Amino acid sequence: METVTKVLNISAAVGGYGAFRVVWGLIILGGGLKDQTAPDIKQGIGEIAGGALIVLAAVIILSIKFQ
């Protein structure tokens, strides 16, 4: 059961990293929209999507019920 606890702790940390990536993507996207630069807009959207997938994976792992 100790291994399960470690996995859940790591999953929570990974979820925090994903949330950071989403926020960073929003910052990049905002700068790209302000300056009207397509590469920054594209990078910001990619960061947001990637961060959201990381958060989703962490939530799915945390929702697994172990008996």
CHARMM internal coordinates of N, CA and C (Angstrom, degrees):
IC EDIT
DIST 1 N 1 CA 1.4428
DIST 1 CA 1 C 1.5299
ANGL 1 N 1 CA 1 C 110.91
DIST 1 C 2 N 1.3199
ANGL 1 CA 1 C 2 N 115.69
DIHE 1 N 1 CA 1 C 2 N -20.83
DIST 2 N 2 CA 1.4565
ANGL 1 C 2 N 2 CA 120.18
DIHE 1 CA 1 C 2 N 2 CA 179.76
DIST 2 CA 2 C 1.5302
ANGL 2 N 2 CA 2 C 111.56
DIHE 1 C 2 N 2 CA 2 C -65.26
DIST 2 C 3 N 1.3241
ANGL 2 CA 2 C 3 N 116.38
DIHE 2 N 2 CA 2 C 3 N -36.66
DIST 3 N 3 CA 1.4653
ANGL 2 C 3 N 3 CA 121.07
DIHE 2 CA 2 C 3 N 3 CA 178.72
DIST 3 CA 3 C 1.5205
ANGL 3 N 3 CA 3 C 110.54
DIHE 2 C 3 N 3 CA 3 C -65.32
DIST 3 C 4 N 1.3202
ANGL 3 CA 3 C 4 N 116.87
DIHE 3 N 3 CA 3 C 4 N -38.95
DIST 4 N 4 CA 1.4695
ANGL 3 C 4 N 4 CA 121.13
DIHE 3 CA 3 C 4 N 4 CA 179.06
DIST 4 CA 4 C 1.5232
ANGL 4 N 4 CA 4 C 110.05
DIHE 3 C 4 N 4 CA 4 C -62.36
DIST 4 C 5 N 1.3153
ANGL 4 CA 4 C 5 N 116.91
DIHE 4 N 4 CA 4 C 5 N -41.91
DIST 5 N 5 CA 1.4633
ANGL 4 C 5 N 5 CA 120.70
DIHE 4 CA 4 C 5 N 5 CA 178.80
DIST 5 CA 5 C 1.5189
ANGL 5 N 5 CA 5 C 111.17
DIHE 4 C 5 N 5 CA 5 C -62.82
DIST 5 C 6 N 1.3208
ANGL 5 CA 5 C 6 N 117.14
DIHE 5 N 5 CA 5 C 6 N -39.67
DIST 6 N 6 CA 1.4647
ANGL 5 C 6 N 6 CA 120.98
DIHE 5 CA 5 C 6 N 6 CA 178.36
DIST 6 CA 6 C 1.5231
ANGL 6 N 6 CA 6 C 111.04
DIHE 5 C 6 N 6 CA 6 C -64.83
DIST 6 C 7 N 1.3244
ANGL 6 CA 6 C 7 N 116.40
DIHE 6 N 6 CA 6 C 7 N -42.12
DIST 7 N 7 CA 1.4691
ANGL 6 C 7 N 7 CA 120.65
DIHE 6 CA 6 C 7 N 7 CA 179.54
DIST 7 CA 7 C 1.5249
ANGL 7 N 7 CA 7 C 110.26
DIHE 6 C 7 N 7 CA 7 C -63.21
DIST 7 C 8 N 1.3189
ANGL 7 CA 7 C 8 N 117.35
DIHE 7 N 7 CA 7 C 8 N -41.96
DIST 8 N 8 CA 1.4638
ANGL 7 C 8 N 8 CA 120.54
DIHE 7 CA 7 C 8 N 8 CA 179.82
DIST 8 CA 8 C 1.5257
ANGL 8 N 8 CA 8 C 111.24
DIHE 7 C 8 N 8 CA 8 C -66.29
DIST 8 C 9 N 1.3254
ANGL 8 CA 8 C 9 N 117.68
DIHE 8 N 8 CA 8 C 9 N -37.32
DIST 9 N 9 CA 1.4640
ANGL 8 C 9 N 9 CA 120.59
DIHE 8 CA 8 C 9 N 9 CA 177.29
DIST 9 CA 9 C 1.5258
ANGL 9 N 9 CA 9 C 111.05
DIHE 8 C 9 N 9 CA 9 C -65.98
DIST 9 C 10 N 1.3289
ANGL 9 CA 9 C 10 N 116.44
DIHE 9 N 9 CA 9 C 10 N -41.38
DIST 10 N 10 CA 1.4632
ANGL 9 C 10 N 10 CA 120.29
DIHE 9 CA 9 C 10 N 10 CA 178.06
DIST 10 CA 10 C 1.5219
ANGL 10 N 10 CA 10 C 110.44
DIHE 9 C 10 N 10 CA 10 C -65.56
DIST 10 C 11 N 1.3288
ANGL 10 CA 10 C 11 N 117.11
DIHE 10 N 10 CA 10 C 11 N -39.08
DIST 11 N 11 CA 1.4653
ANGL 10 C 11 N 11 CA 120.97
DIHE 10 CA 10 C 11 N 11 CA 179.48
DIST 11 CA 11 C 1.5284
ANGL 11 N 11 CA 11 C 111.06
DIHE 10 C 11 N 11 CA 11 C -62.65
DIST 11 C 12 N 1.3096
ANGL 11 CA 11 C 12 N 117.13
DIHE 11 N 11 CA 11 C 12 N -38.78
DIST 12 N 12 CA 1.4603
ANGL 11 C 12 N 12 CA 120.45
DIHE 11 CA 11 C 12 N 12 CA 177.76
DIST 12 CA 12 C 1.5245
ANGL 12 N 12 CA 12 C 110.70
DIHE 11 C 12 N 12 CA 12 C -64.51
DIST 12 C 13 N 1.3217
ANGL 12 CA 12 C 13 N 116.97
DIHE 12 N 12 CA 12 C 13 N -40.37
DIST 13 N 13 CA 1.4664
ANGL 12 C 13 N 13 CA 120.53
DIHE 12 CA 12 C 13 N 13 CA 178.41
DIST 13 CA 13 C 1.5245
ANGL 13 N 13 CA 13 C 110.86
DIHE 12 C 13 N 13 CA 13 C -66.86
DIST 13 C 14 N 1.3184
ANGL 13 CA 13 C 14 N 116.77
DIHE 13 N 13 CA 13 C 14 N -39.29
DIST 14 N 14 CA 1.4646
ANGL 13 C 14 N 14 CA 120.70
DIHE 13 CA 13 C 14 N 14 CA 178.15
DIST 14 CA 14 C 1.5218
ANGL 14 N 14 CA 14 C 110.23
DIHE 13 C 14 N 14 CA 14 C -64.47
DIST 14 C 15 N 1.3185
ANGL 14 CA 14 C 15 N 117.40
DIHE 14 N 14 CA 14 C 15 N -38.01
DIST 15 N 15 CA 1.4633
ANGL 14 C 15 N 15 CA 120.83
DIHE 14 CA 14 C 15 N 15 CA 176.50
DIST 15 CA 15 C 1.5235
ANGL 15 N 15 CA 15 C 111.89
DIHE 14 C 15 N 15 CA 15 C -62.39
DIST 15 C 16 N 1.3228
ANGL 15 CA 15 C 16 N 116.55
DIHE 15 N 15 CA 15 C 16 N -38.30
DIST 16 N 16 CA 1.4667
ANGL 15 C 16 N 16 CA 120.24
DIHE 15 CA 15 C 16 N 16 CA 176.30
DIST 16 CA 16 C 1.5163
ANGL 16 N 16 CA 16 C 111.76
DIHE 15 C 16 N 16 CA 16 C -65.03
DIST 16 C 17 N 1.3301
ANGL 16 CA 16 C 17 N 116.23
DIHE 16 N 16 CA 16 C 17 N -38.92
DIST 17 N 17 CA 1.4637
ANGL 16 C 17 N 17 CA 120.27
DIHE 16 CA 16 C 17 N 17 CA 176.75
DIST 17 CA 17 C 1.5220
ANGL 17 N 17 CA 17 C 110.75
DIHE 16 C 17 N 17 CA 17 C -64.00
DIST 17 C 18 N 1.3244
ANGL 17 CA 17 C 18 N 117.06
DIHE 17 N 17 CA 17 C 18 N -40.55
DIST 18 N 18 CA 1.4596
ANGL 17 C 18 N 18 CA 120.87
DIHE 17 CA 17 C 18 N 18 CA 177.85
DIST 18 CA 18 C 1.5246
ANGL 18 N 18 CA 18 C 111.72
DIHE 17 C 18 N 18 CA 18 C -63.18
DIST 18 C 19 N 1.3221
ANGL 18 CA 18 C 19 N 116.43
DIHE 18 N 18 CA 18 C 19 N -39.70
DIST 19 N 19 CA 1.4639
ANGL 18 C 19 N 19 CA 120.02
DIHE 18 CA 18 C 19 N 19 CA 177.78
DIST 19 CA 19 C 1.5260
ANGL 19 N 19 CA 19 C 110.56
DIHE 18 C 19 N 19 CA 19 C -64.47
DIST 19 C 20 N 1.3357
ANGL 19 CA 19 C 20 N 116.63
DIHE 19 N 19 CA 19 C 20 N -38.84
DIST 20 N 20 CA 1.4666
ANGL 19 C 20 N 20 CA 119.85
DIHE 19 CA 19 C 20 N 20 CA 176.08
DIST 20 CA 20 C 1.5174
ANGL 20 N 20 CA 20 C 110.80
DIHE 19 C 20 N 20 CA 20 C -61.16
DIST 20 C 21 N 1.3416
ANGL 20 CA 20 C 21 N 117.28
DIHE 20 N 20 CA 20 C 21 N -41.67
DIST 21 N 21 CA 1.4689
ANGL 20 C 21 N 21 CA 121.06
DIHE 20 CA 20 C 21 N 21 CA 179.61
DIST 21 CA 21 C 1.5226
ANGL 21 N 21 CA 21 C 111.09
DIHE 20 C 21 N 21 CA 21 C -63.31
DIST 21 C 22 N 1.3367
ANGL 21 CA 21 C 22 N 117.42
DIHE 21 N 21 CA 21 C 22 N -37.40
DIST 22 N 22 CA 1.4613
ANGL 21 C 22 N 22 CA 120.72
DIHE 21 CA 21 C 22 N 22 CA 177.95
DIST 22 CA 22 C 1.5211
ANGL 22 N 22 CA 22 C 110.01
DIHE 21 C 22 N 22 CA 22 C -63.96
DIST 22 C 23 N 1.3215
ANGL 22 CA 22 C 23 N 116.82
DIHE 22 N 22 CA 22 C 23 N -46.50
DIST 23 N 23 CA 1.4698
ANGL 22 C 23 N 23 CA 120.59
DIHE 22 CA 22 C 23 N 23 CA -179.81
DIST 23 CA 23 C 1.5291
ANGL 23 N 23 CA 23 C 110.21
DIHE 22 C 23 N 23 CA 23 C -63.52
DIST 23 C 24 N 1.3253
ANGL 23 CA 23 C 24 N 117.39
DIHE 23 N 23 CA 23 C 24 N -42.57
DIST 24 N 24 CA 1.4645
ANGL 23 C 24 N 24 CA 120.74
DIHE 23 CA 23 C 24 N 24 CA 179.05
DIST 24 CA 24 C 1.5324
ANGL 24 N 24 CA 24 C 110.14
DIHE 23 C 24 N 24 CA 24 C -62.86
DIST 24 C 25 N 1.3237
ANGL 24 CA 24 C 25 N 116.73
DIHE 24 N 24 CA 24 C 25 N -39.58
DIST 25 N 25 CA 1.4603
ANGL 24 C 25 N 25 CA 120.84
DIHE 24 CA 24 C 25 N 25 CA 176.97
DIST 25 CA 25 C 1.5221
ANGL 25 N 25 CA 25 C 112.13
DIHE 24 C 25 N 25 CA 25 C -62.65
DIST 25 C 26 N 1.3194
ANGL 25 CA 25 C 26 N 116.50
DIHE 25 N 25 CA 25 C 26 N -38.16
DIST 26 N 26 CA 1.4669
ANGL 25 C 26 N 26 CA 119.84
DIHE 25 CA 25 C 26 N 26 CA 176.96
DIST 26 CA 26 C 1.5245
ANGL 26 N 26 CA 26 C 111.48
DIHE 25 C 26 N 26 CA 26 C -64.25
DIST 26 C 27 N 1.3222
ANGL 26 CA 26 C 27 N 116.39
DIHE 26 N 26 CA 26 C 27 N -38.32
DIST 27 N 27 CA 1.4691
ANGL 26 C 27 N 27 CA 120.57
DIHE 26 CA 26 C 27 N 27 CA 177.91
DIST 27 CA 27 C 1.5252
ANGL 27 N 27 CA 27 C 110.33
DIHE 26 C 27 N 27 CA 27 C -64.73
DIST 27 C 28 N 1.3306
ANGL 27 CA 27 C 28 N 116.44
DIHE 27 N 27 CA 27 C 28 N -46.02
DIST 28 N 28 CA 1.4631
ANGL 27 C 28 N 28 CA 120.41
DIHE 27 CA 27 C 28 N 28 CA 179.38
DIST 28 CA 28 C 1.5281
ANGL 28 N 28 CA 28 C 110.51
DIHE 27 C 28 N 28 CA 28 C -63.91
DIST 28 C 29 N 1.3332
ANGL 28 CA 28 C 29 N 116.40
DIHE 28 N 28 CA 28 C 29 N -43.53
DIST 29 N 29 CA 1.4645
ANGL 28 C 29 N 29 CA 120.81
DIHE 28 CA 28 C 29 N 29 CA 179.38
DIST 29 CA 29 C 1.5248
ANGL 29 N 29 CA 29 C 111.17
DIHE 28 C 29 N 29 CA 29 C -61.85
DIST 29 C 30 N 1.3165
ANGL 29 CA 29 C 30 N 116.83
DIHE 29 N 29 CA 29 C 30 N -43.10
DIST 30 N 30 CA 1.4658
ANGL 29 C 30 N 30 CA 120.23
DIHE 29 CA 29 C 30 N 30 CA 178.46
DIST 30 CA 30 C 1.5161
ANGL 30 N 30 CA 30 C 112.33
DIHE 29 C 30 N 30 CA 30 C -61.30
DIST 30 C 31 N 1.3264
ANGL 30 CA 30 C 31 N 116.60
DIHE 30 N 30 CA 30 C 31 N -42.99
DIST 31 N 31 CA 1.4668
ANGL 30 C 31 N 31 CA 120.25
DIHE 30 CA 30 C 31 N 31 CA 177.25
DIST 31 CA 31 C 1.5113
ANGL 31 N 31 CA 31 C 111.91
DIHE 30 C 31 N 31 CA 31 C -64.86
DIST 31 C 32 N 1.3288
ANGL 31 CA 31 C 32 N 116.39
DIHE 31 N 31 CA 31 C 32 N -38.72
DIST 32 N 32 CA 1.4587
ANGL 31 C 32 N 32 CA 120.29
DIHE 31 CA 31 C 32 N 32 CA 178.70
DIST 32 CA 32 C 1.5114
ANGL 32 N 32 CA 32 C 112.50
DIHE 31 C 32 N 32 CA 32 C -66.93
DIST 32 C 33 N 1.3227
ANGL 32 CA 32 C 33 N 116.38
DIHE 32 N 32 CA 32 C 33 N -38.67
DIST 33 N 33 CA 1.4636
ANGL 32 C 33 N 33 CA 119.56
DIHE 32 CA 32 C 33 N 33 CA 178.44
DIST 33 CA 33 C 1.5311
ANGL 33 N 33 CA 33 C 110.87
DIHE 32 C 33 N 33 CA 33 C -69.36
DIST 33 C 34 N 1.3235
ANGL 33 CA 33 C 34 N 116.25
DIHE 33 N 33 CA 33 C 34 N -37.01
DIST 34 N 34 CA 1.4622
ANGL 33 C 34 N 34 CA 119.98
DIHE 33 CA 33 C 34 N 34 CA 179.31
DIST 34 CA 34 C 1.5180
ANGL 34 N 34 CA 34 C 110.93
DIHE 33 C 34 N 34 CA 34 C -64.63
DIST 34 C 35 N 1.3364
ANGL 34 CA 34 C 35 N 116.31
DIHE 34 N 34 CA 34 C 35 N -45.06
DIST 35 N 35 CA 1.4662
ANGL 34 C 35 N 35 CA 121.18
DIHE 34 CA 34 C 35 N 35 CA -177.88
DIST 35 CA 35 C 1.5225
ANGL 35 N 35 CA 35 C 113.03
DIHE 34 C 35 N 35 CA 35 C -88.17
DIST 35 C 36 N 1.3238
ANGL 35 CA 35 C 36 N 116.64
DIHE 35 N 35 CA 35 C 36 N -7.72
DIST 36 N 36 CA 1.4670
ANGL 35 C 36 N 36 CA 123.61
DIHE 35 CA 35 C 36 N 36 CA -177.85
DIST 36 CA 36 C 1.5318
ANGL 36 N 36 CA 36 C 111.44
DIHE 35 C 36 N 36 CA 36 C 56.44
DIST 36 C 37 N 1.3296
ANGL 36 CA 36 C 37 N 115.18
DIHE 36 N 36 CA 36 C 37 N 50.56
DIST 37 N 37 CA 1.4636
ANGL 36 C 37 N 37 CA 120.78
DIHE 36 CA 36 C 37 N 37 CA 176.83
DIST 37 CA 37 C 1.5315
ANGL 37 N 37 CA 37 C 108.37
DIHE 36 C 37 N 37 CA 37 C -110.41
DIST 37 C 38 N 1.3155
ANGL 37 CA 37 C 38 N 115.13
DIHE 37 N 37 CA 37 C 38 N 118.42
DIST 38 N 38 CA 1.4633
ANGL 37 C 38 N 38 CA 120.83
DIHE 37 CA 37 C 38 N 38 CA -175.98
DIST 38 CA 38 C 1.5278
ANGL 38 N 38 CA 38 C 113.42
DIHE 37 C 38 N 38 CA 38 C -61.76
DIST 38 C 39 N 1.3529
ANGL 38 CA 38 C 39 N 120.05
DIHE 38 N 38 CA 38 C 39 N -41.53
DIST 39 N 39 CA 1.4739
ANGL 38 C 39 N 39 CA 118.27
DIHE 38 CA 38 C 39 N 39 CA -179.67
DIST 39 CA 39 C 1.5316
ANGL 39 N 39 CA 39 C 112.83
DIHE 38 C 39 N 39 CA 39 C -61.58
DIST 39 C 40 N 1.3256
ANGL 39 CA 39 C 40 N 117.82
DIHE 39 N 39 CA 39 C 40 N -37.96
DIST 40 N 40 CA 1.4618
ANGL 39 C 40 N 40 CA 120.05
DIHE 39 CA 39 C 40 N 40 CA 178.70
DIST 40 CA 40 C 1.5255
ANGL 40 N 40 CA 40 C 111.04
DIHE 39 C 40 N 40 CA 40 C -68.82
DIST 40 C 41 N 1.3152
ANGL 40 CA 40 C 41 N 116.85
DIHE 40 N 40 CA 40 C 41 N -38.51
DIST 41 N 41 CA 1.4625
ANGL 40 C 41 N 41 CA 120.53
DIHE 40 CA 40 C 41 N 41 CA 178.11
DIST 41 CA 41 C 1.5262
ANGL 41 N 41 CA 41 C 109.36
DIHE 40 C 41 N 41 CA 41 C -62.97
DIST 41 C 42 N 1.3290
ANGL 41 CA 41 C 42 N 116.11
DIHE 41 N 41 CA 41 C 42 N -45.02
DIST 42 N 42 CA 1.4614
ANGL 41 C 42 N 42 CA 120.76
DIHE 41 CA 41 C 42 N 42 CA -179.90
DIST 42 CA 42 C 1.5307
ANGL 42 N 42 CA 42 C 110.63
DIHE 41 C 42 N 42 CA 42 C -64.46
DIST 42 C 43 N 1.3157
ANGL 42 CA 42 C 43 N 117.55
DIHE 42 N 42 CA 42 C 43 N -42.23
DIST 43 N 43 CA 1.4586
ANGL 42 C 43 N 43 CA 120.91
DIHE 42 CA 42 C 43 N 43 CA 179.32
DIST 43 CA 43 C 1.5277
ANGL 43 N 43 CA 43 C 110.80
DIHE 42 C 43 N 43 CA 43 C -65.66
DIST 43 C 44 N 1.3258
ANGL 43 CA 43 C 44 N 117.03
DIHE 43 N 43 CA 43 C 44 N -40.78
DIST 44 N 44 CA 1.4605
ANGL 43 C 44 N 44 CA 120.50
DIHE 43 CA 43 C 44 N 44 CA 179.08
DIST 44 CA 44 C 1.5205
ANGL 44 N 44 CA 44 C 112.01
DIHE 43 C 44 N 44 CA 44 C -62.48
DIST 44 C 45 N 1.3281
ANGL 44 CA 44 C 45 N 116.31
DIHE 44 N 44 CA 44 C 45 N -42.74
DIST 45 N 45 CA 1.4666
ANGL 44 C 45 N 45 CA 119.98
DIHE 44 CA 44 C 45 N 45 CA 178.61
DIST 45 CA 45 C 1.5268
ANGL 45 N 45 CA 45 C 110.00
DIHE 44 C 45 N 45 CA 45 C -65.35
DIST 45 C 46 N 1.3218
ANGL 45 CA 45 C 46 N 116.49
DIHE 45 N 45 CA 45 C 46 N -39.49
DIST 46 N 46 CA 1.4694
ANGL 45 C 46 N 46 CA 119.84
DIHE 45 CA 45 C 46 N 46 CA 177.60
DIST 46 CA 46 C 1.5223
ANGL 46 N 46 CA 46 C 112.45
DIHE 45 C 46 N 46 CA 46 C -63.74
DIST 46 C 47 N 1.3218
ANGL 46 CA 46 C 47 N 116.63
DIHE 46 N 46 CA 46 C 47 N -41.53
DIST 47 N 47 CA 1.4686
ANGL 46 C 47 N 47 CA 120.68
DIHE 46 CA 46 C 47 N 47 CA 177.99
DIST 47 CA 47 C 1.5265
ANGL 47 N 47 CA 47 C 110.62
DIHE 46 C 47 N 47 CA 47 C -63.01
DIST 47 C 48 N 1.3278
ANGL 47 CA 47 C 48 N 116.82
DIHE 47 N 47 CA 47 C 48 N -43.24
DIST 48 N 48 CA 1.4645
ANGL 47 C 48 N 48 CA 120.62
DIHE 47 CA 47 C 48 N 48 CA 179.96
DIST 48 CA 48 C 1.5239
ANGL 48 N 48 CA 48 C 110.13
DIHE 47 C 48 N 48 CA 48 C -62.94
DIST 48 C 49 N 1.3387
ANGL 48 CA 48 C 49 N 116.69
DIHE 48 N 48 CA 48 C 49 N -45.84
DIST 49 N 49 CA 1.4678
ANGL 48 C 49 N 49 CA 120.24
DIHE 48 CA 48 C 49 N 49 CA -179.26
DIST 49 CA 49 C 1.5277
ANGL 49 N 49 CA 49 C 110.99
DIHE 48 C 49 N 49 CA 49 C -64.72
DIST 49 C 50 N 1.3155
ANGL 49 CA 49 C 50 N 117.23
DIHE 49 N 49 CA 49 C 50 N -43.16
DIST 50 N 50 CA 1.4592
ANGL 49 C 50 N 50 CA 120.60
DIHE 49 CA 49 C 50 N 50 CA 179.01
DIST 50 CA 50 C 1.5256
ANGL 50 N 50 CA 50 C 112.21
DIHE 49 C 50 N 50 CA 50 C -63.56
DIST 50 C 51 N 1.3236
ANGL 50 CA 50 C 51 N 115.83
DIHE 50 N 50 CA 50 C 51 N -44.11
DIST 51 N 51 CA 1.4634
ANGL 50 C 51 N 51 CA 119.60
DIHE 50 CA 50 C 51 N 51 CA 178.01
DIST 51 CA 51 C 1.5117
ANGL 51 N 51 CA 51 C 112.27
DIHE 50 C 51 N 51 CA 51 C -63.49
DIST 51 C 52 N 1.3309
ANGL 51 CA 51 C 52 N 116.27
DIHE 51 N 51 CA 51 C 52 N -38.88
DIST 52 N 52 CA 1.4643
ANGL 51 C 52 N 52 CA 119.98
DIHE 51 CA 51 C 52 N 52 CA 178.80
DIST 52 CA 52 C 1.5299
ANGL 52 N 52 CA 52 C 111.01
DIHE 51 C 52 N 52 CA 52 C -64.93
DIST 52 C 53 N 1.3300
ANGL 52 CA 52 C 53 N 117.07
DIHE 52 N 52 CA 52 C 53 N -38.16
DIST 53 N 53 CA 1.4684
ANGL 52 C 53 N 53 CA 119.75
DIHE 52 CA 52 C 53 N 53 CA 177.27
DIST 53 CA 53 C 1.5211
ANGL 53 N 53 CA 53 C 111.34
DIHE 52 C 53 N 53 CA 53 C -65.78
DIST 53 C 54 N 1.3277
ANGL 53 CA 53 C 54 N 117.18
DIHE 53 N 53 CA 53 C 54 N -38.40
DIST 54 N 54 CA 1.4636
ANGL 53 C 54 N 54 CA 120.85
DIHE 53 CA 53 C 54 N 54 CA 178.25
DIST 54 CA 54 C 1.5285
ANGL 54 N 54 CA 54 C 110.33
DIHE 53 C 54 N 54 CA 54 C -64.59
DIST 54 C 55 N 1.3352
ANGL 54 CA 54 C 55 N 116.37
DIHE 54 N 54 CA 54 C 55 N -43.87
DIST 55 N 55 CA 1.4640
ANGL 54 C 55 N 55 CA 120.39
DIHE 54 CA 54 C 55 N 55 CA 178.34
DIST 55 CA 55 C 1.5293
ANGL 55 N 55 CA 55 C 110.02
DIHE 54 C 55 N 55 CA 55 C -63.26
DIST 55 C 56 N 1.3229
ANGL 55 CA 55 C 56 N 116.80
DIHE 55 N 55 CA 55 C 56 N -42.35
DIST 56 N 56 CA 1.4663
ANGL 55 C 56 N 56 CA 121.02
DIHE 55 CA 55 C 56 N 56 CA 179.17
DIST 56 CA 56 C 1.5250
ANGL 56 N 56 CA 56 C 110.88
DIHE 55 C 56 N 56 CA 56 C -60.36
DIST 56 C 57 N 1.3189
ANGL 56 CA 56 C 57 N 117.22
DIHE 56 N 56 CA 56 C 57 N -44.37
DIST 57 N 57 CA 1.4603
ANGL 56 C 57 N 57 CA 120.49
DIHE 56 CA 56 C 57 N 57 CA 179.02
DIST 57 CA 57 C 1.5258
ANGL 57 N 57 CA 57 C 111.17
DIHE 56 C 57 N 57 CA 57 C -62.34
DIST 57 C 58 N 1.3229
ANGL 57 CA 57 C 58 N 116.99
DIHE 57 N 57 CA 57 C 58 N -41.11
DIST 58 N 58 CA 1.4660
ANGL 57 C 58 N 58 CA 120.38
DIHE 57 CA 57 C 58 N 58 CA 178.91
DIST 58 CA 58 C 1.5258
ANGL 58 N 58 CA 58 C 110.94
DIHE 57 C 58 N 58 CA 58 C -64.91
DIST 58 C 59 N 1.3246
ANGL 58 CA 58 C 59 N 117.04
DIHE 58 N 58 CA 58 C 59 N -40.40
DIST 59 N 59 CA 1.4657
ANGL 58 C 59 N 59 CA 120.67
DIHE 58 CA 58 C 59 N 59 CA 179.37
DIST 59 CA 59 C 1.5260
ANGL 59 N 59 CA 59 C 110.40
DIHE 58 C 59 N 59 CA 59 C -65.42
DIST 59 C 60 N 1.3174
ANGL 59 CA 59 C 60 N 116.86
DIHE 59 N 59 CA 59 C 60 N -40.96
DIST 60 N 60 CA 1.4688
ANGL 59 C 60 N 60 CA 119.89
DIHE 59 CA 59 C 60 N 60 CA 179.10
DIST 60 CA 60 C 1.5268
ANGL 60 N 60 CA 60 C 110.45
DIHE 59 C 60 N 60 CA 60 C -64.10
DIST 60 C 61 N 1.3223
ANGL 60 CA 60 C 61 N 117.64
DIHE 60 N 60 CA 60 C 61 N -42.74
DIST 61 N 61 CA 1.4597
ANGL 60 C 61 N 61 CA 120.34
DIHE 60 CA 60 C 61 N 61 CA 179.36
DIST 61 CA 61 C 1.5314
ANGL 61 N 61 CA 61 C 110.36
DIHE 60 C 61 N 61 CA 61 C -65.25
DIST 61 C 62 N 1.3352
ANGL 61 CA 61 C 62 N 116.85
DIHE 61 N 61 CA 61 C 62 N -40.51
DIST 62 N 62 CA 1.4641
ANGL 61 C 62 N 62 CA 119.60
DIHE 61 CA 61 C 62 N 62 CA -179.96
DIST 62 CA 62 C 1.5239
ANGL 62 N 62 CA 62 C 112.66
DIHE 61 C 62 N 62 CA 62 C -70.07
DIST 62 C 63 N 1.3335
ANGL 62 CA 62 C 63 N 117.41
DIHE 62 N 62 CA 62 C 63 N -21.98
DIST 63 N 63 CA 1.4719
ANGL 62 C 63 N 63 CA 119.74
DIHE 62 CA 62 C 63 N 63 CA -178.30
DIST 63 CA 63 C 1.5327
ANGL 63 N 63 CA 63 C 112.58
DIHE 62 C 63 N 63 CA 63 C -85.66
DIST 63 C 64 N 1.3330
ANGL 63 CA 63 C 64 N 117.88
DIHE 63 N 63 CA 63 C 64 N -6.42
DIST 64 N 64 CA 1.4616
ANGL 63 C 64 N 64 CA 120.48
DIHE 63 CA 63 C 64 N 64 CA 178.48
DIST 64 CA 64 C 1.5320
ANGL 64 N 64 CA 64 C 108.87
DIHE 63 C 64 N 64 CA 64 C -70.12
DIST 64 C 65 N 1.3133
ANGL 64 CA 64 C 65 N 115.76
DIHE 64 N 64 CA 64 C 65 N 130.22
DIST 65 N 65 CA 1.4620
ANGL 64 C 65 N 65 CA 120.98
DIHE 64 CA 64 C 65 N 65 CA -179.97
DIST 65 CA 65 C 1.5200
ANGL 65 N 65 CA 65 C 109.97
DIHE 64 C 65 N 65 CA 65 C -97.53
DIST 65 C 66 N 1.3244
ANGL 65 CA 65 C 66 N 115.84
DIHE 65 N 65 CA 65 C 66 N 120.35
DIST 66 N 66 CA 1.4493
ANGL 65 C 66 N 66 CA 121.74
DIHE 65 CA 65 C 66 N 66 CA 178.04
DIST 66 CA 66 C 1.5198
ANGL 66 N 66 CA 66 C 108.77
DIHE 65 C 66 N 66 CA 66 C -99.76
DIST 66 C 67 N 1.3177
ANGL 66 CA 66 C 67 N 115.48
DIHE 66 N 66 CA 66 C 67 N 141.38
DIST 67 N 67 CA 1.4821
ANGL 66 C 67 N 67 CA 118.62
DIHE 66 CA 66 C 67 N 67 CA -179.68
DIST 67 CA 67 C 1.4922
ANGL 67 N 67 CA 67 C 110.98
DIHE 66 C 67 N 67 CA 67 C -111.09
END
COOR INIT
IC SEED 1 N 1 CA 1 C
IC BUILD
